[in-house]
Amino acid sequence: MTIRMDKLIKVIATALDIVEGELLGASTYHGKRIAVLCADMGRYMGMDTEGICGLTTCALLHDNALTEYILSERSGKKHDSAMQLHCELGQHNVDSLNFQTDIRGFILYHHERADGSGPYSKRAGEVPLGAELIAIADSIDVTNHLQRVPIAALPNLREAISKSIGETYTPRAAEAMLHVLEEKMLLSLQDDRILETAEQFIPLWSVDLADQVILNLAQLVTRIIDYKSTFTQCHSTQIANKVWLMGGYYGYDPSQRVQVFLAAALHDLGKLTTPLSILEKPGALDADEFRIMKNHVAKTWELLKEVDGLETIRAWASNHHEKLDGTGYPFGKKADELDFNSRLMACIDIYQAVSEERPYHPRRNHKDTMKILYTMVDKGQVDKNIVRDLDTVLACFSDQNVPAPSID
């Protein structure tokens, strides 16, 4: 079974844009516009399809370490140090995706400037071409919000690019940008056209579901989600690791384990759309806040609907707040509508949420966590047999995290 990595990465980019919009005021579809511009510039510069695939993936994920960067800023680190961390973590994350082409430095140096004023003081000619192309596209879109630039303003924009050569933009990156940023391209970057444009420009990339690269991407997603809040820095990661562990306990083959692991990694993707003020509220949520919080599951469903062939994984991911008695959300499903993996996902999500520290409760050990789950069994809300299995398998991890998996 294969999965369209390009489509899944576009979905992740959409979620990143939502976070960047909330925290930094970035424009909608930012990642996709950067990828489209980079694809066209890469072709102009003579890159082959594999090279453009690596470049556009890095463009889509250029801010994949954004949430880690924001947490670093909130912890009081100096800006340059935090910006370097953002770039270093972002590069490390994409390096795990096993491209057939060299992407070293594409994200690491995407904030460098031609005059050496970036976080690493690299000048024109000292960073890879891919980094220069992402840097110019990112800078121009952040500064101008290209989806709103009218055609009449294009000459002034092109003039501004030309005047910044040698200071902000390197000569070869500026040459490529001035070649592709014509009227037709500008129109194609508008919000009502960008999705179609991205399909046209970004190369198709399919990967076998049992490939280690799927696990690596899933782990990348968990870090993006978890680091939005100081209280969830292990949440998705540990749910995915625990699901993988239970898959082994139940005798799943490698493909089945990867599928449930990916579902677990993606289950809170929609939570990136939840305001930070709600995620970190120290007290109980009011009715409106709780409604907004609950909407993260429907948003996960909506985002993953964009990826063909992911229907079953999407269902498992989106059923993690359903309960056997029909009192869960967002669909209010009952026992006969919830398959085994949906029930497993729900139980492990509860286990993780109850055991980890939150603004409204302290960290709990395995024994105290299981008391809550058994109470829910008595109420007919969760699967009794799965809860017993969790009690058996997770008891030895009461005071430590379940390690990350790998495909042998």
N, C-alpha and C positions, 0 to 999 in steps of 0.2 A: 504494500500500500504506500502510495506517495502523497506528499502534501505540497501545495503551492507555497513555498517559502516567501516568494515575492509578495503574495497577497497577505500572508500573515504579518510580514514585516510592515506592510502599509498600514495594517490595523494598529500595530504597536505604535507606529509613527503618529497616527491620529490621536491615540491616547496621550502620547508625549506632548502633542500640540495643545491638548486641553490643559495639561498641567502647566505648560509654559505660559499659556494664556492667563491662567489664574494667578500664577506666582510672579510672572515677569511681564505680563501684558503683551505677549507675542500674538501674532495674527493667526487666523484660522488656516489650516492646511499648510503651515509653514514648511514642514518636512517634505511634503510632496512637491512643493514648488522648488525647493532646493534640489531635490532629486531630478526633477525634469530639466532644470537648467544645467545641472551637471551632466546629465545624459547627453544633451545636445552639444555642450561644450566638449565633452569627452570624444564624441564622434568627430567633431571638427579637428581635434588635436590628434586624431588617428588611433584612438583606442579601439581594440577589438571587443566583441560581445562579452567575453569573460571579464575584461577590464572594466567595461561599463557596468556590468552586474555588480562587481565589487564596489565600484565608485558610488552607484546609486543606492546600494544598501547602506554604505557608510553615510551617505547624505541623508537618507531617511532616518538613520539612527544617530546622527551626529550629536544630538543632545541626550543620548540614552542614559548618561550619568547625571542628568539634571537634578533628580531628587536627592542624590547623594551630595551634590554641590550645594543645593539649598540648605540641607541639614548642616553642612559644614559652615556655611555662612551664618546660620542661626546659632551655631555653637561658638561663634566669635572669632573664627580664623580670619587672618588677613586676606584681602581679596585675591592677591596674586597667588597665594598658596592654595586657596580654595579653587581658583580657576585652573591651576595646574592639576589639582586632584580631579576635577571634572573632566579634563582632557585625558589624563592618564587612565582613569577608570573606564571612560568611554572607549578608548582604544583597546584596552584589555578585554572588554566585553565583546567587541566585534572580532577580535583576533581568534576567538573560540569558534567562529562560524566556518572555519576551514574552506576559505575561498581557493579557487584554482589560480588566482592571480595575487600579486603582491599588494597588500593594502597597508603596509607598515607606515605609520605616521599620518594617515589620512585624517583621523579624528584627533590624534595627539596634537597636531599643529594647525587645527582649523581656526584657531583664534590668533594666529601669527599675522603680522603686517609687514609690508615690503620694507619699511624703514627700521624694522627691528623692535617696534614698540609693543609686540605681543608678550604673552606671559613667559615665553622661553627666549625672547630676544633674537629670534631667527629672522634673517633678512631674505630678500628675494634671491632665489637660487639655492637656498639652504634647506628647503623642505620639499617633499614630493609634489608632483603636479596635482595629484588628487586632493591634497590638502589645500593647495592654492585655489582650486576650482570650488571646493566646498566653502572656503573662507570668503571668496568674493560673492558667491550666491547668497550665503548666509547674511553677510554684512549688508548687502543691497536690499534684501527683503526685510530685514529687521528695521533698517533705516527708513524705507519707503513704503512698506506694505504693498507689494507689487500688485496684489489683487484689486487695489483701489486706484492705481495710477492711471489717469486718462491718457488716451493716445496723444492728445495735444501736448502732454507734459513729457513725452518720451525724448524729444531732442534735448531738453534741459537735463534729463537724467543721464543720457549718454555723454553729454558734455561734462557733467560732474564726475562720471567714471573716468573719463580721459584726464581730467585735471588731478585725479587722485593717484595716477600711475606713479610708482616709485615711492609713494608715501603710504597709502593704505593698500593699494592693489599692485601685484607684480605685473610686469609688462605682458607676459604670456597669458596670465589669467584675464587681464583686461582685454587683450586682443580677442580671446575666445568669447568673453561676455559680450563685447560690442558686435561680434559676428552673429550671435544667436538672439540677442535682445532686440528684435525687430517688432513691428506692429503685430504680426500674426502670433508670435510667441507671447507678447504681453497680453493679448486677448485670451490666449489659451490658459493663462495663469489665474484668471478670475475664478471666484469660488464656485460659480455655476458650471464651470468647464474643467476644473483642475482634475477631477476624478477620471474623466475620460482621457484627458491629456496624459495623466500618469500611466494609465493602462497602455497607451500608445508608445510612450517613451521608455518605460522601465522594463528591462528584459525579464522574460519568464524564467523562474528558477524553481525546479521541483526537487524534493529530497525524499528518500525512502524513510518511512516513519520509524524504522528501527535503527536509523543512523544516529550516532552520538551527537551530531550537530543539532538534532531536535532537542535533546536534553540540554545542550549548551544554550540554545535559544530560550528554552523554557526557564532555565536558571537566570538568564539575563532579565526576562520579564518579571520574575519574582522580585529581583532587586529593584527594578524600576517602581513596582507597586509598593513594596514594603517600605522603601525609604521616603515615601511622601510624609509619613508621620513618625515621630520619635517612638511611638508606642507600638508600631507594627513592623519593626525592622527585621523580624524573623517570621512573620505570620505566614505569608504565602510560601516562602521557602520551606518552612517546617511542615506545612500541610502537604506540599508536593513530596518532600522526603518521606513523610509518614505514609502517604499513599503508595509510594514506590515500595516501601518496606512491607506493607500489607499485601501488595500485589505478589511479592515473593512468598509470603505466608500462605496465600491462597493458590499458589502454583501457576500464576499467570505466565504466559510466554513473553519473550522480550517485547514484541510488538504491542501486546495488551498492556504491559507495564508502562511503556512509553505513552500510550494513549491516555491512561488514567493520570500519569504524571503530568502530561501536558494540560489536561483538563484542570488539575489542581493548581498548576502554575498560573493558568488564565482565569481562575474562578473569580478573582477580585479585580479583574482588569477595569471594570466599570467604576471601581472605587476611586480611580484617578480623577473622575469627574466630580467626586464629592468634595465640597469645600473643606479646607484644612480646619477651619473654625469648628466644624461639626466633628471631624475625626478626633480632635484633641480637646473637645469640651470636657471639663473635669466632672461635671455633674450629669444628671439624667437629661436626655434629649426631650424637648417638648414635642408636641404632635407634628408640627410642621417640619422640624428638624429630623424627626424619625422617618417621616415620609420621604424626605430627601435622601436620607441614609439608605432606606430600603430600595430606592430607585437604582442603586449601583448594580443590582443583579439584572434588572431589565436592560441596563446599559451594556453590561457584559454580553447579554444575549444579542443585543442590537449590533454591537461591534463585531462579534464573531460571525454574524450572519453574512459578512462580506467575503468569507473564505469558503469556497466550494469544497465539499468533501469533509468538512469539519462538523457535520450535523450532530453526530453522536457525542463527540467531545464537547461541543457547545452545550448540549443538553445536560451532560454530567456537570459541567462548570456552572450552569445556570440553575441547577436544582439544589445547590448546597444550603439554601435556607428553607427548603420545603420540609414538611413534617408529615409523618404517616397519618395523622388525624386530620389533615387538611388545614391546619392553623398556620402553616408557613407562608412564605411569599417568594416571588411575586405572583405565582400562578395558582396558589392554593391547592396544589395537587394532593391526592390521597395515596394510601399505600399501594393500591393496584395500578397507579400511574408512575410509580417510582421503582426503577430497576435496581439491581444490587449495587452497581457502582454509584448511582445517585445517592443511595442510602449511605454507602461508605463515605462519600464526599461530605455529606451532611454531618455524620458522626465525627469525622476527623476535624472538620471546621469548628464544631462545638468544642471538642477536646482542646484544640489549640487556642481558641479565643478565651476559654475559661481558665486555662493554665497560665497564660502569659499575663504580665502586668499590663493594666489599662488605666486610664485616668480615673475610672470609677471602681476598680477593684485591684487588690494586690496579686502578685504571682501565687499560683497554687501548685502543690506537688501532685504527683500522680494519684495518690489515694483520695485527696480532696476533690480532684477533678472528676474521678470516676463516681464519687457520690452524687454529683450533679447529673452525670449521664444516666446513672441507674434510676434516679428520680424521674428523669424524662422517659425512661423505659416504662416505668410504672404508670406514667400518664398516657402511654400509647403514642408517643411522639417520635421515637427513634427505634431502630431495629435492635432487638434484644441480643441476637446472636452476634451481630457485628460489635456491639458494645462489649460483650464478653471477650471477644477476640482481641479488641483493643486493650482490654485490661491485661490479658495474657502477654501480648507482644510488647506493649509500651511500658510495662512496669519497670524494666531495667533502664529506661531512659528518663526516669523521673526528674533527675537533676542535670540532664545534659541534652543537647540537641541530637536529633537523628542525622547521621552524616549524609552528604550528597551522594547520589547514585552515579554509576557509570555502566555503560554497556560493555561487557567482556568480549 
